[in-house]
Amino acid sequence: MASATIPLFGVIAFLLATLAVFTARAILFGRPHTPDIERRQRSILAKFFQEWWIWLYHPVERLCLRLGIPPDAITIASTLAAGTAGVLMGFGLLSLGGWVYLFGASLDFIDGRVARASGRTSRAGAFLDSTLDRVAELLVLGGLATAFRESPFLFAALGAAGASILVSYARARGEAVGAGEVARVGGMQRPERIVVTGLACALSPVVDAIWGPGVGRSVLGCALAALAVLTAVTAARRTFAIYRSLRAAEPAPVARAPFRLADVFRLDTTRRGKAVR
């Protein structure tokens, strides 16, 4: 068991080393302020770590630009990676599936940047990216539901899947009816959901090595349960914020005179008078 986790510890050490380098660079020269990150609402995942991940994947972004890879191809590759991760998780290879999912989601993180840098932004590409994001998330959570099919944590995976769809739908519908930035409120957005799901899967062997076999799987199930609850809270908060914003933007209703029975008889008398004439 210990020898099997050596490569995993190597990957973790590499990521921690790059984080240390990025932190030192931010202290010396200031944290980068990527416009995409700055426009995002404050969430559970700090912008510092999002900037670190963009910096870490910058060589991949430059390689895609140099090779002229279309942004839509990167989006499709990201979805295929998520599907592969879901299959691996369904067969019980949780750690490998987690790392594949994190890698694929990181590709999706840079497809928009490649599109803007290469002048290939389009509404069709944005639609494809948004739709396949939902597909990728459902494939992964479906794989986890399969892995937990004989466990109560099955309901956590299903709940996380349903809540994630509600969060995404509320944003899409809110932006369509003019809610604007209000449609993006909430702490458990897609990057946060990816980190919770991917890391809980990827690090499960480390948990097993420290606390014993099977503990990593239980921790993953608890993470899915927390993910389901927090995502549902985000969906409810976003829905209420959009509703309140749209209500405030609507014109005030015209006040009507109170109903009186005498008005009915007066109206009836008037009509009869017209008929006699």
Secondary structure by P-SEA (a helix, b strand, c coil): ccccaaaaaaaaaaaaaaaaaaaaaaaaccccccccccccccccccaaaaaaaaaaaaaaaaaaaaacccaaaaaaaaaaaaaaaaaaaaacaaaaaaaaaaaaaaaaacaaaaaaaaccccaaaaaaaaaaaaaaaaaaaaaaaaaaccccaaaaaaaaaaaaaaaaaaaaaaaaaccccccccccccaaaaaaaaaaaaaaaaaaaaacccaaaaaaaaaaaaaaaaaaaaaaaaaaaaaaaaaaaacccccccccccaaaaaaaaaaaaaaaac
